[in-house]
Amino acid sequence: MQQRRIGDRTVSAIGLGAMPLSTKDDRPSPADAEAVVHAALDAGVTLIDTADAYARDEAEFGHNEELVARALRSAGSSDDVLVATKGGHTRRGADWELDGSPSYLRRACEASLRRLGVEAIGLYQFHRPDPAVPWEESMGALRSLVDDGLVQLAGISNADVAQIDSARQIVGPALVSVQNQFSPGWRSSAGELAHCAELGVAFIPWSPFGGVGSAKSLGSTAGAFAAVADELGVSVFQVALAWHLAQADVVVPIPGASRAESITNSAAAADLQLSPDQLARLDSAG
């Protein structure tokens, strides 16, 4: 599989977004969820994205991290896999809330370390800005986690350009990634993607299929991607991922999957080549 860089780590150009294994109402059984992670590894995926808050509700906080850790242990050697988790989102019942305070982030990171069973987290990402806590305080907390050896690489999620620049100033060279929502039908983070490309910072699009597959989005975006998929004889989801990879060499999409077949299909997109004409048509469809 094509490879890309996140900081000093080389990872597969397409990762696995593990969130659906824990948050979907019809989520897979533990055995089937483990099989999804194994299928990703078999397809050459070496980036798995999780978070402590990925669970049905507060009562099973940490579910996704524990699932990923269990699947990696049962797979045998996984030293080349970069596990990226997040902290800063909390759950009250089934509701999503925020806590970006330094004290909470320290506790959250330490709990993630225990659940993942590692001495240091490969990539730890601040999940979402907390309006109640100054951004600089949250970034200072992220820096301290790196300095204290709890985290090897740091990232931020759902951040704007000014927040990216502030994070780089505070966290320093350990700040290696930005994870924002970006997809064919949701391109509001195009400025952040371009900024990351200029800086050489990895841009990790979450929800990368938005606008290509749902019935409510069968407009020009979905139609253009479906047409290219027909031309190439591949799934529309593979075309969407190939389009992501063509945006910049810092882009590493993390499609979610709750079936082994889904991540196998997605991983195959890493080597799909779009022609200049096809890429131009897809770019203009947004």
Summary of the structure (lengths in Angstrom):
residues: 286
radius of gyration: 18.0
end to end distance: 27.5
largest distance: 53.0
contacts: 1041
relative contact order: 0.15
helix: 47%
strand: 20%
